Amino acid sequence: MIKEKVISSEKLAEVIVDAIQDVKGKSITKLDLRKIDNAVCDYFIICSGESSTQVEGINNSIQRKTREILHEKPWHAEGTQNSEWILLDYVNIVVHIFYKEVRDFYDLEDLWADAERTDYEDIF
């Protein structure tokens, strides 16, 4: 029998936010979707990078830290080719890493305005 370790969405979200802050990701927002009917996951975590290089760095930091601390890796990843919008799907948490102008265009926070929102201060 294989024993699986269950990681809470809250703990995974905490590690993801820390990983974003480690590489100075900007405008971090966590949207709690758990009280929304038919939501695709528990949380969206959204952040911005100032360049495609920083967007890729945020992606690498999240994947490295979740793997090292929680032994978790994304179920699916998209957008790593152009690094303007990288999506990391951890099943219960979907992370959106945007190049700033692309984030402004899609405005996911407004699209999910009925979600409980937590904004994190930029760390410099």
N, C-alpha and C positions, 0 to 999 in steps of 0.2 A: 504494500500500500504506500502510495506517495503522499506525503503530507505537504499541503500547500500553505504558504504563509499569506495571509490576507492583509493587505495594506489599506488603511482607511483613506478615503478621498481627502480628508482634512490633512493628514500627515503628508500625503503625496503633494498636495497643493502647497503646503508650507515649504517643502524641499524645493519645489519648482520656483517659487517666489525667491527663495534664498539664492538659487542658482542664477536667476536673472539679475538680482542685485549684485552678485559677485562680479559680474562683467558690466556693471553700470547700465543695464537696460533701463529704459525710460517709461514713464507713464504706465506703471503696472496697475492693472485692474483685474479684480477677481469678481466674476458674476456667479452667484449662487443660483442655480437653476432647479434645485431640488423641489421647490414648491410650485413649479410650473408644470402643468399637465403636458404630457407628451414631449418633455424636454429630452434631448439626445444624450445628455450626460448630467453629472452632478454639478460640475463647474466648467466655465470658460475662464482661462487666464489669458489676458491680452497684454502685450507690451510692444514697445517700439525700439528700434535701433536707428542711429543717425546715418548709417551707411550699410550697404549690403555686407561688408566685412563684419560689422558689429552684429547684424542680424544672424549671420552664420555663427559668430562667436557665442551669441546667446543660445542658439540651438545646441551647439557643442557642449556648453556649460550645463544646460538642463539635462541632456542625455548622459553626460559623465556623472553628474552628481546623483541623479536618480538611480543610476546603475551602481555606483559605489556605496551609497547609503542604504538604499532600499532594495537593491538587486532587481530593479524594475527597468524595463525598456519600453519604448512606445510600441503599440500594436501596429501602428501605421504612421508614416511621415510623408508629407508632400511639400513641394516648393523649394527643395534644397538646390535645384539647378540654378535658379536666378536670384534666390535670397531676397525677394521683395515681400513675400508672404509665406512663411514656413508654418505648416500646421503639424503639430505633434499630437497624435491620438493615443492617449493612455486609457481608453475605454470610458472610465468614469470622469476623466478630465481631458478636455481638449485645449491645447495651448496654441495661441495665435501669436506669432512673432512677425511684426510688420516693419517694413521700411516706413518711416513717418508719413510720407505723402500717401502711400497706399492705405494706411490705417485711416487717415482722414476721409478718404474716398468711400471706403466700405462702412465705416461708422457702426461696427457691431454693437457697441454699447447702446446706441439708440435703438437698434433693431431688437435688442433684448432688454428694453427699458423697464420691463416689469420684474426683472430679476433683482435680487438683493445685491447691492454693489459695494465692494470694498476697494478703495483706491489707496495705493502705497506711495509714500513720499519718495521722490528720487534721492538716491544716495550718491553724493559726489565726493 
